[in-house]
């Protein structure tokens, strides 16, 4: 009886790619991880570093540097190539679009030639726009290409909310939706604490919950990545864990709901735009989008975020 070995390709061996590989290896989510990078020496070094760690990890995993020929029989491919925003120039994730597309265009052609047919998970920024660009360029089944997008922003939001109300972040359900970037929004009407709507708690407890500044909490959640980038030059551990969570949902065929960027075609009143929304993940990738009942004001904010991403997708196609 043959045993299927789960194989993951990671394109880009920088801070994010290396921590993605370590998170996947440490959580036993793959039996084989292959790094591909234009800097092959760096890819080899990262692979060797992660491989050394596996001696003391619970699950065995083979980690190596390779090339696109390794992708043909892989189950999942992570795109983690491209520049980080330059904070000294006040760059946002969206501001890196021109530089990133130049790199991604070559990556796309290499994926096409490789014969890869698995699931693509893009984390290159601007994540939502780049994911749409890759899907369009490869004419790939939309359900099989997604981005972690606001999976991480939602974790940051839950952390900030947890600090504000003194309830563990794992007992809070809250999503950042739309763009993994400046135009993201929080549907506060859908936020629950142990299943109870936060808005209801704010009305019932005016002296505690009622004093929450929701705009400030949303802004602090959105700023989380910038605090980390400004302090140490890159984000690594959070995105690594977010990637592992998405991969677990897919490889485990869990029907797990996470906020990921997927192609909307009618959901939330949007068409032909990648945006982050709660979605069911299983072995097919994104199998279904969950539509929250947004208030009119929330829908307007979500629409504005989608408009930003659609405009930048069109820009990407023209570059």
PASEBA-1860 file (N, C-alpha, C; in nm, 3 decimals):
! residues 319
1> XXXXXXXX> 0.084/-0.118/0.000/0.000/0.000/0.000/0.088/0.124/0.000 ~ 0.066/0.215/-0.097/0.146/0.335/-0.105/0.098/0.441/-0.007 ~ 0.191/0.517/0.047/0.160/0.626/0.139/0.189/0.757/0.069 ~ 0.090/0.846/0.066/0.109/0.974/-0.001/0.188/1.068/0.088 ~ 0.297/1.121/0.034/0.376/1.219/0.106/0.337/1.359/0.062 ~ 0.294/1.442/0.156/0.251/1.578/0.125/0.374/1.665/0.093 ~ 0.370/1.725/-0.024/0.485/1.801/-0.071/0.446/1.948/-0.094 ~ 0.525/2.038/-0.037/0.499/2.181/-0.049/0.620/2.252/-0.109
9> XXXXXXXX> 0.593/2.336/-0.207/0.696/2.422/-0.268/0.684/2.561/-0.207 ~ 0.793/2.620/-0.167/0.792/2.759/-0.118/0.880/2.842/-0.210 ~ 0.818/2.935/-0.282/0.893/3.023/-0.372/0.927/3.151/-0.297 ~ 1.055/3.166/-0.267/1.102/3.280/-0.190/1.155/3.232/-0.056 ~ 1.285/3.246/-0.035/1.349/3.194/0.087/1.391/3.307/0.181 ~ 1.314/3.416/0.181/1.344/3.527/0.271/1.286/3.503/0.409 ~ 1.263/3.612/0.483/1.211/3.601/0.619/1.079/3.525/0.623 ~ 0.986/3.562/0.537/0.852/3.502/0.539/0.857/3.357/0.493
17> XXXXXXXX> 0.925/3.332/0.381/0.933/3.195/0.329/1.001/3.100/0.426 ~ 1.106/3.147/0.491/1.179/3.060/0.584/1.094/3.026/0.706 ~ 1.021/3.125/0.758/0.937/3.099/0.874/0.813/3.018/0.838 ~ 0.767/3.033/0.715/0.657/2.948/0.668/0.701/2.803/0.672 ~ 0.820/2.777/0.618/0.872/2.641/0.615/0.889/2.583/0.754 ~ 0.940/2.665/0.847/0.959/2.616/0.983/0.826/2.586/1.051 ~ 0.727/2.673/1.031/0.595/2.651/1.091/0.533/2.522/1.037 ~ 0.545/2.500/0.907/0.490/2.379/0.846/0.561/2.253/0.896
25> XXXXXXXX> 0.694/2.263/0.908/0.772/2.148/0.955/0.745/2.119/1.103 ~ 0.743/2.224/1.183/0.726/2.204/1.327/0.588/2.151/1.362 ~ 0.488/2.184/1.277/0.351/2.136/1.302/0.319/2.007/1.225 ~ 0.420/1.952/1.158/0.403/1.823/1.092/0.303/1.825/0.978 ~ 0.300/1.934/0.902/0.199/1.950/0.797/0.246/1.906/0.658 ~ 0.371/1.864/0.647/0.422/1.814/0.518/0.535/1.716/0.543 ~ 0.553/1.627/0.448/0.667/1.534/0.456/0.784/1.583/0.372 ~ 0.757/1.676/0.279/0.863/1.729/0.194/0.840/1.877/0.167
33> XXXXXXXX> 0.940/1.959/0.189/0.936/2.102/0.163/1.053/2.139/0.074 ~ 1.023/2.209/-0.034/1.127/2.249/-0.129/1.127/2.400/-0.143 ~ 1.243/2.461/-0.119/1.260/2.606/-0.137/1.312/2.637/-0.277 ~ 1.251/2.737/-0.339/1.300/2.787/-0.468/1.324/2.937/-0.453 ~ 1.443/2.980/-0.491/1.475/3.124/-0.483/1.579/3.156/-0.590 ~ 1.573/3.280/-0.643/1.674/3.321/-0.740/1.813/3.318/-0.676 ~ 1.816/3.338/-0.543/1.941/3.324/-0.468/1.947/3.180/-0.417 ~ 2.002/3.093/-0.500/2.001/2.950/-0.467/2.081/2.918/-0.341
41> XXXXXXXX> 2.188/2.993/-0.318/2.269/2.970/-0.198/2.187/2.997/-0.072 ~ 2.104/3.101/-0.079/2.018/3.133/0.036/1.912/3.026/0.054 ~ 1.854/2.979/-0.057/1.754/2.873/-0.050/1.814/2.748/0.015 ~ 1.936/2.713/-0.025/2.004/2.597/0.032/2.028/2.614/0.181 ~ 2.069/2.736/0.220/2.098/2.764/0.361/1.972/2.757/0.446 ~ 1.862/2.815/0.397/1.737/2.812/0.472/1.688/2.668/0.486 ~ 1.695/2.593/0.376/1.651/2.454/0.377/1.732/2.372/0.479 ~ 1.862/2.393/0.479/1.950/2.320/0.570/1.920/2.355/0.715
49> XXXXXXXX> 1.894/2.484/0.740/1.864/2.531/0.875/1.735/2.468/0.928 ~ 1.631/2.467/0.843/1.504/2.406/0.885/1.521/2.255/0.899 ~ 1.595/2.193/0.808/1.616/2.048/0.812/1.686/2.007/0.940 ~ 1.786/2.086/0.982/1.857/2.056/1.108/1.760/2.054/1.226 ~ 1.662/2.146/1.222/1.566/2.154/1.333/1.478/2.030/1.342 ~ 1.457/1.963/1.228/1.363/1.850/1.227/1.412/1.730/1.307 ~ 1.542/1.727/1.338/1.595/1.618/1.422/1.523/1.618/1.556 ~ 1.486/1.737/1.604/1.422/1.750/1.735/1.275/1.788/1.727
57> XXXXXXXX> 1.217/1.774/1.609/1.075/1.801/1.592/0.997/1.669/1.592 ~ 0.868/1.672/1.627/0.790/1.548/1.639/0.777/1.467/1.511 ~ 0.767/1.536/1.396/0.745/1.466/1.270/0.867/1.480/1.178 ~ 0.893/1.376/1.101/1.004/1.380/1.007/0.962/1.455/0.882 ~ 1.047/1.542/0.832/1.020/1.613/0.707/1.151/1.635/0.633 ~ 1.149/1.613/0.504/1.265/1.638/0.420/1.258/1.782/0.370 ~ 1.365/1.859/0.388/1.368/1.999/0.346/1.490/2.019/0.257 ~ 1.467/2.076/0.138/1.579/2.096/0.047/1.555/2.219/-0.041
65> XXXXXXXX> 1.658/2.263/-0.110/1.644/2.366/-0.214/1.630/2.294/-0.346 ~ 1.548/2.352/-0.435/1.527/2.287/-0.565/1.496/2.388/-0.672 ~ 1.427/2.342/-0.777/1.386/2.432/-0.884/1.241/2.398/-0.923 ~ 1.192/2.463/-1.026/1.051/2.448/-1.061/1.015/2.308/-1.110 ~ 1.112/2.230/-1.149/1.081/2.092/-1.189/1.029/2.011/-1.070 ~ 1.063/2.057/-0.948/1.015/1.990/-0.826/0.866/2.012/-0.804 ~ 0.809/2.111/-0.873/0.669/2.148/-0.848/0.568/2.055/-0.914 ~ 0.611/1.981/-1.012/0.517/1.902/-1.092/0.428/1.810/-1.008
73> XXXXXXXX> 0.486/1.745/-0.908/0.409/1.650/-0.827/0.378/1.704/-0.687 ~ 0.392/1.836/-0.669/0.366/1.895/-0.538/0.216/1.913/-0.516 ~ 0.176/1.915/-0.390/0.034/1.932/-0.355/-0.003/2.079/-0.338 ~ 0.092/2.158/-0.290/0.064/2.298/-0.260/0.187/2.382/-0.286 ~ 0.166/2.501/-0.337/0.276/2.590/-0.370/0.251/2.726/-0.303 ~ 0.349/2.772/-0.226/0.339/2.900/-0.156/0.425/3.003/-0.229 ~ 0.363/3.114/-0.268/0.437/3.222/-0.334/0.471/3.327/-0.229 ~ 0.600/3.341/-0.199/0.646/3.435/-0.097/0.761/3.518/-0.151
81> XXXXXXXX> 0.746/3.561/-0.278/0.853/3.638/-0.344/0.812/3.784/-0.357 ~ 0.909/3.873/-0.344/0.879/4.015/-0.362/0.936/4.099/-0.249 ~ 0.938/4.231/-0.268/0.999/4.320/-0.171/0.907/4.351/-0.053 ~ 0.967/4.389/0.059/0.891/4.441/0.171/0.870/4.591/0.151 ~ 0.760/4.649/0.204/0.742/4.793/0.193/0.856/4.868/0.261 ~ 0.899/4.977/0.201/1.006/5.061/0.257/0.942/5.165/0.348 ~ 0.952/5.140/0.479/0.887/5.231/0.575/0.949/5.369/0.575 ~ 1.078/5.377/0.539/1.146/5.508/0.537/1.086/5.597/0.429
89> XXXXXXXX> 1.024/5.535/0.329/0.960/5.611/0.220/0.807/5.617/0.239 ~ 0.761/5.563/0.352/0.618/5.564/0.379/0.538/5.473/0.289 ~ 0.602/5.368/0.236/0.533/5.277/0.144/0.428/5.193/0.215 ~ 0.315/5.168/0.149/0.217/5.070/0.194/0.242/4.940/0.117 ~ 0.169/4.835/0.151/0.182/4.710/0.076/0.147/4.732/-0.071 ~ 0.043/4.814/-0.094/-0.001/4.838/-0.231/0.104/4.912/-0.312 ~ 0.187/4.994/-0.244/0.290/5.070/-0.313/0.400/4.982/-0.373 ~ 0.408/4.857/-0.328/0.511/4.766/-0.381/0.465/4.692/-0.507
97> XXXXXXXX> 0.343/4.725/-0.554/0.281/4.650/-0.665/0.371/4.641/-0.788 ~ 0.424/4.753/-0.833/0.506/4.753/-0.956/0.627/4.661/-0.942 ~ 0.697/4.671/-0.829/0.815/4.587/-0.808/0.777/4.440/-0.801 ~ 0.668/4.412/-0.730/0.627/4.273/-0.710/0.581/4.208/-0.840 ~ 0.503/4.279/-0.920/0.451/4.222/-1.045/0.565/4.185/-1.138 ~ 0.669/4.265/-1.137/0.787/4.236/-1.221/0.845/4.098/-1.186 ~ 0.847/4.069/-1.056/0.899/3.940/-1.008/0.797/3.828/-1.033 ~ 0.670/3.858/-1.004/0.564/3.758/-1.014/0.541/3.713/-1.158
105> XXXXXXXX> 0.562/3.803/-1.253/0.544/3.766/-1.394/0.634/3.648/-1.430 ~ 0.756/3.650/-1.381/0.851/3.541/-1.408/0.812/3.416/-1.331 ~ 0.767/3.434/-1.208/0.723/3.321/-1.125/0.607/3.248/-1.193 ~ 0.511/3.326/-1.244/0.393/3.270/-1.310/0.433/3.183/-1.429 ~ 0.525/3.233/-1.509/0.568/3.158/-1.628/0.636/3.028/-1.587 ~ 0.715/3.033/-1.481/0.781/2.912/-1.431/0.681/2.811/-1.376 ~ 0.576/2.859/-1.309/0.472/2.769/-1.259/0.401/2.702/-1.376 ~ 0.370/2.783/-1.479/0.300/2.730/-1.596/0.380/2.617/-1.662
113> XXXXXXXX> 0.508/2.639/-1.681/0.595/2.541/-1.748/0.616/2.416/-1.662 ~ 0.611/2.433/-1.530/0.640/2.320/-1.440/0.536/2.208/-1.445 ~ 0.413/2.242/-1.484/0.307/2.141/-1.485/0.238/2.126/-1.351 ~ 0.266/2.218/-1.258/0.202/2.215/-1.126/0.051/2.227/-1.139 ~ -0.023/2.144/-1.065/-0.169/2.147/-1.072/-0.236/2.149/-0.935 ~ -0.157/2.175/-0.832/-0.210/2.173/-0.695/-0.271/2.306/-0.655 ~ -0.272/2.330/-0.526/-0.330/2.454/-0.470/-0.219/2.558/-0.452 ~ -0.249/2.680/-0.491/-0.154/2.791/-0.480/-0.198/2.882/-0.366
121> XXXXXXXX> -0.105/2.907/-0.273/-0.130/2.998/-0.162/-0.033/3.115/-0.176 ~ -0.086/3.231/-0.211/0.001/3.348/-0.231/0.005/3.435/-0.106 ~ 0.128/3.476/-0.068/0.142/3.572/0.042/0.223/3.694/-0.001 ~ 0.261/3.700/-0.129/0.334/3.817/-0.180/0.240/3.937/-0.182 ~ 0.287/4.050/-0.132/0.204/4.170/-0.125/0.216/4.259/-0.249 ~ 0.111/4.335/-0.281/-0.020/4.340/-0.215/-0.097/4.209/-0.240 ~ -0.122/4.136/-0.134/-0.162/3.994/-0.142/-0.285/3.968/-0.227 ~ -0.391/4.046/-0.208/-0.516/4.020/-0.278/-0.501/4.045/-0.428
129> XXXXXXXX> -0.436/4.155/-0.462/-0.418/4.192/-0.603/-0.324/4.094/-0.674 ~ -0.216/4.057/-0.607/-0.120/3.964/-0.668/-0.183/3.826/-0.686 ~ -0.265/3.783/-0.592/-0.334/3.653/-0.606/-0.425/3.655/-0.728 ~ -0.499/3.764/-0.745/-0.588/3.778/-0.861/-0.505/3.780/-0.990 ~ -0.390/3.847/-0.986/-0.303/3.855/-1.104/-0.253/3.714/-1.143 ~ -0.210/3.636/-1.045/-0.161/3.500/-1.072/-0.275/3.414/-1.127 ~ -0.392/3.422/-1.064/-0.507/3.343/-1.109/-0.543/3.376/-1.254 ~ -0.544/3.504/-1.284/-0.578/3.550/-1.419/-0.473/3.507/-1.521
137> XXXXXXXX> -0.346/3.523/-1.485/-0.237/3.492/-1.578/-0.229/3.342/-1.608 ~ -0.258/3.259/-1.508/-0.253/3.114/-1.527/-0.387/3.057/-1.571 ~ -0.490/3.141/-1.570/-0.627/3.096/-1.596/-0.656/2.976/-1.506 ~ -0.625/2.994/-1.378/-0.631/2.886/-1.278/-0.771/2.878/-1.218 ~ -0.818/2.759/-1.178/-0.947/2.748/-1.110/-0.946/2.835/-0.984 ~ -1.037/2.931/-0.971/-1.032/3.027/-0.860/-1.029/2.965/-0.722 ~ -1.099/2.853/-0.704/-1.101/2.789/-0.573/-0.967/2.732/-0.531 ~ -0.878/2.711/-0.629/-0.748/2.650/-0.600/-0.636/2.751/-0.583
145> XXXXXXXX> -0.668/2.881/-0.587/-0.566/2.981/-0.559/-0.624/3.086/-0.465 ~ -0.557/3.104/-0.352/-0.605/3.193/-0.248/-0.488/3.260/-0.178 ~ -0.520/3.354/-0.091/-0.416/3.420/-0.011/-0.455/3.416/0.136 ~ -0.354/3.410/0.222/-0.380/3.421/0.367/-0.444/3.556/0.398 ~ -0.407/3.660/0.326/-0.466/3.793/0.336/-0.495/3.833/0.481 ~ -0.624/3.848/0.519/-0.654/3.898/0.653/-0.663/3.788/0.759 ~ -0.617/3.666/0.726/-0.605/3.564/0.831/-0.520/3.620/0.944 ~ -0.410/3.684/0.907/-0.319/3.742/1.006/-0.376/3.870/1.066
153> XXXXXXXX> -0.437/3.955/0.983/-0.497/4.079/1.036/-0.606/4.046/1.139 ~ -0.680/3.940/1.113/-0.787/3.900/1.205/-0.729/3.852/1.338 ~ -0.615/3.785/1.332/-0.547/3.742/1.455/-0.501/3.864/1.534 ~ -0.448/3.963/1.463/-0.404/4.086/1.530/-0.522/4.160/1.592 ~ -0.634/4.163/1.521/-0.755/4.226/1.572/-0.801/4.157/1.700 ~ -0.800/4.025/1.700/-0.843/3.949/1.818/-0.749/3.974/1.936 ~ -0.620/3.987/1.907/-0.524/4.016/2.014/-0.553/4.152/2.077 ~ -0.573/4.255/1.993/-0.598/4.391/2.044/-0.729/4.395/2.123
161> XXXXXXXX> -0.831/4.327/2.072/-0.961/4.324/2.139/-0.949/4.250/2.273 ~ -0.871/4.143/2.273/-0.848/4.066/2.395/-0.783/4.153/2.503 ~ -0.685/4.232/2.461/-0.616/4.321/2.556/-0.711/4.427/2.610 ~ -0.808/4.469/2.529/-0.900/4.576/2.569/-1.009/4.527/2.665 ~ -1.052/4.399/2.649/-1.165/4.351/2.729/-1.127/4.246/2.833 ~ -1.003/4.196/2.827/-0.959/4.098/2.927/-1.015/3.959/2.910 ~ -1.055/3.925/2.786/-1.102/3.790/2.754/-1.003/3.727/2.656 ~ -0.972/3.599/2.676/-0.874/3.532/2.591/-0.910/3.543/2.443
169> XXXXXXXX> -0.808/3.567/2.360/-0.832/3.590/2.217/-0.895/3.471/2.146 ~ -0.876/3.352/2.200/-0.935/3.233/2.137/-1.086/3.221/2.166 ~ -1.136/3.303/2.259/-1.280/3.305/2.288/-1.350/3.418/2.213 ~ -1.275/3.487/2.128/-1.328/3.599/2.051/-1.334/3.561/1.903 ~ -1.449/3.587/1.840/-1.458/3.571/1.694/-1.470/3.709/1.632 ~ -1.370/3.745/1.554/-1.369/3.877/1.489/-1.288/3.868/1.362 ~ -1.335/3.934/1.258/-1.267/3.929/1.129/-1.232/4.069/1.079 ~ -1.114/4.080/1.020/-1.085/4.193/0.933/-1.114/4.143/0.792
177> XXXXXXXX> -1.184/4.222/0.713/-1.224/4.179/0.579/-1.174/4.276/0.472 ~ -1.178/4.229/0.346/-1.138/4.315/0.234/-0.992/4.296/0.202 ~ -0.917/4.405/0.208/-0.776/4.405/0.169/-0.685/4.371/0.285 ~ -0.581/4.293/0.258/-0.470/4.280/0.354/-0.386/4.407/0.335 ~ -0.437/4.515/0.391/-0.373/4.644/0.369/-0.456/4.757/0.427 ~ -0.435/4.875/0.373/-0.489/4.996/0.434/-0.640/5.009/0.426 ~ -0.705/4.948/0.326/-0.850/4.966/0.310/-0.933/4.859/0.380 ~ -0.869/4.769/0.456/-0.944/4.664/0.525/-1.047/4.725/0.620
185> XXXXXXXX> -1.150/4.647/0.653/-1.253/4.694/0.745/-1.292/4.583/0.842 ~ -1.354/4.623/0.952/-1.399/4.526/1.053/-1.552/4.530/1.061 ~ -1.621/4.418/1.035/-1.766/4.414/1.052/-1.800/4.390/1.200 ~ -1.809/4.497/1.277/-1.830/4.484/1.421/-1.962/4.415/1.453 ~ -2.058/4.424/1.362/-2.188/4.360/1.386/-2.175/4.208/1.392 ~ -2.064/4.153/1.340/-2.044/4.008/1.338/-1.946/3.961/1.445 ~ -1.895/4.052/1.528/-1.798/4.014/1.631/-1.871/3.956/1.752 ~ -1.826/3.840/1.797/-1.889/3.775/1.913/-1.787/3.737/2.019
193> XXXXXXXX> -1.831/3.740/2.145/-1.751/3.693/2.258/-1.826/3.573/2.315 ~ -1.767/3.455/2.303/-1.832/3.330/2.348/-1.971/3.317/2.286 ~ -1.986/3.363/2.162/-2.112/3.350/2.091/-2.208/3.466/2.110 ~ -2.176/3.557/2.201/-2.264/3.671/2.226/-2.214/3.791/2.147 ~ -2.303/3.861/2.075/-2.259/3.975/1.994/-2.194/4.085/2.080 ~ -2.079/4.132/2.035/-2.009/4.239/2.107/-2.096/4.363/2.120 ~ -2.171/4.396/2.014/-2.258/4.514/2.016/-2.360/4.502/2.129 ~ -2.410/4.381/2.153/-2.506/4.358/2.261/-2.440/4.375/2.398
201> XXXXXXXX> -2.319/4.324/2.411/-2.244/4.339/2.537/-2.216/4.486/2.567 ~ -2.188/4.564/2.462/-2.161/4.707/2.480/-2.285/4.780/2.532 ~ -2.403/4.736/2.487/-2.528/4.798/2.532/-2.562/4.755/2.675 ~ -2.533/4.629/2.707/-2.566/4.576/2.840/-2.469/4.623/2.949 ~ -2.344/4.647/2.910/-2.242/4.686/3.009/-2.175/4.817/2.968 ~ -2.247/4.926/2.983/-2.196/5.056/2.938/-2.068/5.102/3.009 ~ -2.048/5.053/3.134/-1.930/5.098/3.209/-1.802/5.024/3.171 ~ -1.814/4.911/3.101/-1.695/4.835/3.062/-1.689/4.821/2.909
209> XXXXXXXX> -1.766/4.727/2.856/-1.769/4.707/2.711/-1.814/4.833/2.637 ~ -1.907/4.905/2.699/-1.962/5.025/2.635/-1.860/5.135/2.611 ~ -1.749/5.126/2.679/-1.645/5.230/2.665/-1.541/5.195/2.558 ~ -1.559/5.082/2.492/-1.463/5.043/2.389/-1.464/5.142/2.273 ~ -1.345/5.177/2.226/-1.333/5.263/2.107/-1.306/5.170/1.988 ~ -1.413/5.133/1.919/-1.401/5.032/1.813/-1.312/5.079/1.698 ~ -1.320/5.206/1.664/-1.235/5.258/1.555/-1.088/5.248/1.591 ~ -1.056/5.281/1.717/-0.917/5.274/1.762/-0.867/5.129/1.765
217> XXXXXXXX> -0.954/5.036/1.806/-0.916/4.894/1.810/-0.891/4.842/1.668 ~ -0.979/4.878/1.574/-0.961/4.835/1.435/-0.832/4.892/1.377 ~ -0.805/5.019/1.409/-0.683/5.085/1.359/-0.558/5.019/1.416 ~ -0.563/4.982/1.544/-0.447/4.919/1.608/-0.425/4.778/1.551 ~ -0.534/4.707/1.524/-0.521/4.575/1.461/-0.456/4.587/1.324 ~ -0.500/4.685/1.247/-0.445/4.708/1.113/-0.298/4.749/1.120 ~ -0.262/4.822/1.226/-0.124/4.874/1.239/-0.027/4.769/1.292 ~ -0.080/4.652/1.333/0.006/4.551/1.396/0.129/4.515/1.314
225> XXXXXXXX> 0.109/4.494/1.184/0.221/4.457/1.097/0.324/4.569/1.086 ~ 0.276/4.692/1.088/0.368/4.806/1.077/0.452/4.822/1.203 ~ 0.392/4.793/1.320/0.469/4.798/1.444/0.585/4.698/1.438 ~ 0.555/4.579/1.387/0.657/4.474/1.379/0.763/4.509/1.274 ~ 0.716/4.555/1.157/0.808/4.591/1.049/0.901/4.703/1.093 ~ 0.845/4.803/1.162/0.926/4.916/1.209/1.025/4.877/1.315 ~ 0.990/4.778/1.397/1.076/4.738/1.507/1.186/4.642/1.469 ~ 1.161/4.554/1.370/1.264/4.455/1.338/1.285/4.431/1.188
233> XXXXXXXX> 1.210/4.504/1.104/1.237/4.499/0.961/1.159/4.397/0.881 ~ 1.087/4.307/0.948/1.006/4.209/0.876/0.909/4.143/0.971 ~ 0.802/4.086/0.917/0.712/4.002/0.997/0.740/3.857/0.959 ~ 0.738/3.769/1.058/0.781/3.632/1.033/0.695/3.528/1.103 ~ 0.691/3.534/1.235/0.627/3.428/1.313/0.476/3.425/1.293 ~ 0.413/3.542/1.295/0.268/3.549/1.279/0.223/3.495/1.144 ~ 0.290/3.538/1.037/0.252/3.493/0.903/0.282/3.344/0.887 ~ 0.391/3.297/0.948/0.422/3.154/0.943/0.311/3.071/1.003
241> XXXXXXXX> 0.260/3.115/1.121/0.151/3.043/1.188/0.021/3.053/1.108 ~ -0.003/3.169/1.046/-0.125/3.187/0.965/-0.123/3.094/0.844 ~ -0.008/3.083/0.779/0.008/2.992/0.666/-0.019/2.848/0.710 ~ 0.040/2.809/0.823/0.022/2.673/0.873/-0.126/2.644/0.901 ~ -0.197/2.743/0.953/-0.340/2.725/0.985/-0.421/2.702/0.858 ~ -0.391/2.780/0.753/-0.460/2.764/0.625/-0.427/2.628/0.563 ~ -0.300/2.590/0.565/-0.257/2.462/0.508/-0.321/2.345/0.583 ~ -0.332/2.357/0.716/-0.395/2.250/0.794/-0.541/2.232/0.751
249> XXXXXXXX> -0.610/2.343/0.730/-0.749/2.336/0.687/-0.763/2.265/0.554 ~ -0.666/2.290/0.465/-0.671/2.230/0.330/-0.627/2.083/0.334 ~ -0.510/2.057/0.388/-0.457/1.920/0.389/-0.541/1.826/0.477 ~ -0.599/1.883/0.583/-0.681/1.800/0.672/-0.823/1.783/0.623 ~ -0.855/1.848/0.509/-0.991/1.843/0.454/-1.092/1.877/0.564 ~ -1.062/1.985/0.638/-1.132/2.014/0.763/-1.266/2.086/0.746 ~ -1.288/2.148/0.628/-1.403/2.239/0.615/-1.394/2.349/0.722 ~ -1.272/2.393/0.744/-1.241/2.497/0.842/-1.274/2.633/0.783
257> XXXXXXXX> -1.331/2.723/0.864/-1.362/2.858/0.817/-1.254/2.955/0.863 ~ -1.190/3.019/0.767/-1.088/3.120/0.795/-1.109/3.238/0.699 ~ -1.070/3.359/0.740/-1.078/3.473/0.649/-0.961/3.470/0.551 ~ -0.987/3.434/0.427/-0.884/3.427/0.323/-0.931/3.503/0.201 ~ -0.838/3.539/0.115/-0.873/3.611/-0.007/-0.907/3.512/-0.116 ~ -1.027/3.529/-0.171/-1.075/3.441/-0.277/-1.152/3.524/-0.379 ~ -1.173/3.468/-0.496/-1.242/3.541/-0.602/-1.391/3.547/-0.573 ~ -1.444/3.667/-0.562/-1.587/3.686/-0.539/-1.660/3.699/-0.672
265> XXXXXXXX> -1.768/3.626/-0.684/-1.852/3.635/-0.804/-1.998/3.638/-0.762 ~ -2.038/3.753/-0.708/-2.174/3.772/-0.662/-2.185/3.783/-0.511 ~ -2.096/3.714/-0.438/-2.101/3.722/-0.292/-2.068/3.865/-0.247 ~ -2.135/3.909/-0.144/-2.116/4.044/-0.089/-2.140/4.152/-0.195 ~ -2.214/4.116/-0.302/-2.244/4.213/-0.406/-2.125/4.248/-0.494 ~ -2.020/4.165/-0.490/-1.898/4.194/-0.565/-1.875/4.089/-0.674 ~ -1.815/4.132/-0.784/-1.784/4.039/-0.893/-1.642/4.059/-0.944 ~ -1.576/3.946/-0.974/-1.442/3.945/-1.034/-1.343/4.030/-0.956
273> XXXXXXXX> -1.341/4.012/-0.825/-1.241/4.079/-0.741/-1.201/3.982/-0.630 ~ -1.071/3.978/-0.600/-1.022/3.900/-0.487/-1.031/3.985/-0.362 ~ -1.097/3.934/-0.259/-1.108/4.003/-0.131/-1.113/3.900/-0.020 ~ -1.072/3.939/0.099/-1.068/3.845/0.211/-1.203/3.842/0.281 ~ -1.259/3.722/0.289/-1.388/3.697/0.352/-1.382/3.560/0.421 ~ -1.471/3.533/0.516/-1.472/3.399/0.576/-1.506/3.295/0.469 ~ -1.426/3.190/0.461/-1.446/3.089/0.358/-1.419/2.950/0.416 ~ -1.487/2.851/0.359/-1.467/2.713/0.402/-1.351/2.653/0.324
281> XXXXXXXX> -1.251/2.602/0.397/-1.132/2.544/0.336/-1.132/2.392/0.353 ~ -1.104/2.323/0.242/-1.087/2.179/0.248/-0.989/2.136/0.139 ~ -0.983/2.008/0.107/-0.882/1.958/0.012/-0.896/2.018/-0.128 ~ -1.010/2.079/-0.156/-1.030/2.144/-0.286/-0.982/2.290/-0.286 ~ -0.942/2.340/-0.170/-0.906/2.481/-0.155/-1.021/2.555/-0.091 ~ -1.067/2.662/-0.156/-1.186/2.734/-0.107/-1.309/2.668/-0.169 ~ -1.393/2.609/-0.084/-1.511/2.540/-0.137/-1.636/2.626/-0.130 ~ -1.638/2.723/-0.038/-1.758/2.806/-0.023/-1.724/2.933/0.052
289> XXXXXXXX> -1.788/3.043/0.014/-1.774/3.171/0.084/-1.891/3.185/0.181 ~ -1.861/3.225/0.304/-1.966/3.252/0.402/-1.999/3.401/0.397 ~ -2.125/3.435/0.372/-2.165/3.575/0.363/-2.221/3.623/0.497 ~ -2.150/3.717/0.557/-2.197/3.778/0.681/-2.305/3.882/0.648 ~ -2.394/3.905/0.743/-2.495/4.008/0.724/-2.437/4.143/0.766 ~ -2.375/4.212/0.672/-2.313/4.341/0.701/-2.420/4.450/0.713 ~ -2.391/4.546/0.799/-2.479/4.663/0.804/-2.453/4.747/0.679 ~ -2.538/4.844/0.655/-2.522/4.929/0.537/-2.387/5.000/0.538
297> XXXXXXXX> -2.347/5.051/0.655/-2.219/5.122/0.668/-2.102/5.028/0.646 ~ -2.113/4.905/0.699/-2.006/4.806/0.681/-1.994/4.766/0.535 ~ -2.107/4.749/0.468/-2.106/4.712/0.326/-2.037/4.820/0.244 ~ -2.061/4.945/0.278/-1.997/5.056/0.205/-1.846/5.051/0.220 ~ -1.800/5.021/0.342/-1.655/5.012/0.366/-1.595/4.893/0.290 ~ -1.669/4.783/0.289/-1.622/4.664/0.218/-1.616/4.692/0.068 ~ -1.719/4.759/0.017/-1.723/4.795/-0.126/-1.605/4.884/-0.163 ~ -1.572/4.977/-0.074/-1.461/5.070/-0.100/-1.328/4.994/-0.105
305> XXXXXXXX> -1.313/4.896/-0.016/-1.191/4.815/-0.015/-1.180/4.735/-0.146 ~ -1.290/4.676/-0.189/-1.291/4.598/-0.313/-1.261/4.688/-0.434 ~ -1.312/4.810/-0.431/-1.287/4.904/-0.540/-1.137/4.934/-0.552 ~ -1.073/4.952/-0.437/-0.928/4.976/-0.433/-0.853/4.860/-0.497 ~ -0.893/4.739/-0.462/-0.822/4.620/-0.513/-0.850/4.598/-0.660 ~ -0.972/4.625/-0.703/-1.006/4.610/-0.844/-0.927/4.709/-0.929 ~ -0.915/4.833/-0.884/-0.840/4.935/-0.957/-0.692/4.896/-0.968 ~ -0.638/4.842/-0.860/-0.497/4.804/-0.862/-0.473/4.675/-0.940
313> XXXXXXX> -0.572/4.587/-0.945/-0.562/4.468/-1.032/-0.554/4.512/-1.177 ~ -0.638/4.608/-1.215/-0.635/4.658/-1.352/-0.502/4.726/-1.382 ~ -0.448/4.794/-1.282/-0.315/4.855/-1.298/-0.209/4.747/-1.321 ~ -0.218/4.639/-1.241/-0.122/4.529/-1.251/-0.123/4.468/-1.391 ~ -0.243/4.454/-1.449/-0.254/4.398/-1.583/-0.188/4.487/-1.690 ~ -0.180/4.616/-1.660/-0.125/4.712/-1.758/0.026/4.727/-1.744 ~ 0.083/4.671/-1.637/0.228/4.692/-1.613/0.313/4.604/-1.705
END
